[in-house]
Amino acid sequence: MPRPRIHEAAGVPAEIEAELVTSFELVASASGADGVVTTSAVPVDAAFLDAAGPQLRIVANYAVGTDNIDLEAARERGVVVSNTPGVLTNATAEHAVALMLALLRRVAEGDRSLRRRDEWKWGPDFMVGEGLEGKRVLVVGAGRIGRRVGELVEAHGAVAAFAGRDADLLSLLAEADVVTLHCPLSPETRHLLDADALAALRPTAVLVNTARGPVVDEAALVDALRAGALAGAALDVFEREPVVSEELLEMENVVLTPHIASATRETRLAMGRLVVSALRSVLIEGRVPANAV
């Protein structure tokens, strides 16, 4: 029996022979593959699936989100789609809280000031920030990551509130000191935080996004920050990733990281193992993996 051919679009550990390609070669090189490994940056649509061919049996996504994959097109072609749930919960939640603290305590702002060699002298009112204790943290998305964020902020003395699918979001936003996003990207959540939602925030509130960039209307966020409609934002994801708007880059009350919320060594290895396990389940053992979407 010939070995299954795996197309790998990410630097993921693999126990099955893999072919590494760039995104520019993606569609053409997937032709004839039995399995494909993708990251969240790789779009998998009907054209991609058709180019791969009818022998394609699995797309193993090296991410928990699957908004880069046309799930209906995969289902119609009998292609299994897997993701990497659970193993990145704590890492992503930790990063969300790290961003909150960096923003509220002005950590990144202070770092930039020192690197610019700004003149400074300590005093009681020098770079005064805010603590998490006593803050009301609105967690938008009550899945694994959102619930873990709630536990972590409560350990810091904050009060966690959760917004699910049927929540009155505008009312909850109006009461929040910190809003942290942990919902998947879907047609319903694209621009969930638009100009109207951002206007509902108090001017002392801050926004954290470690979910997906398009959940926030980035242009509206820039306008709201400029107008002082909220106190700051901390973003790990962006609407036109990997492009980051110049306006955000220039703002002192914005903390930015390059989509690294799950980037711990332990998490990335665990994600890779889930990918390999899903490939083995489908291509070698002939069964649907536990982490099928």
Secondary structure, DSSP 8 states (H G I E B T S, - for coil): -----EEE-S----SS-EEE--GGGHHHHTTT-SEEEE-TTS-B-HHHHHHH-TT--EEEESSS--TTB-HHHHHHTT-EEE---STTHHHHHHHHHHHHHHHHTTHHHHHHHHHTT------TTTT----STT-EEEEE--SHHHHHHHHHHHHTT-EEEEE-TTS-HHHHHHH-SEEEE-----TTTTTSB-HHHHHTS-TT-EEEE-S-GGGB-HHHHHHHHHHTSSSEEEES--TBTTB--HHHHT-TTEEE--S-TT--HHHHHHHHHHHHHHHHHHHTS-S--TTB-
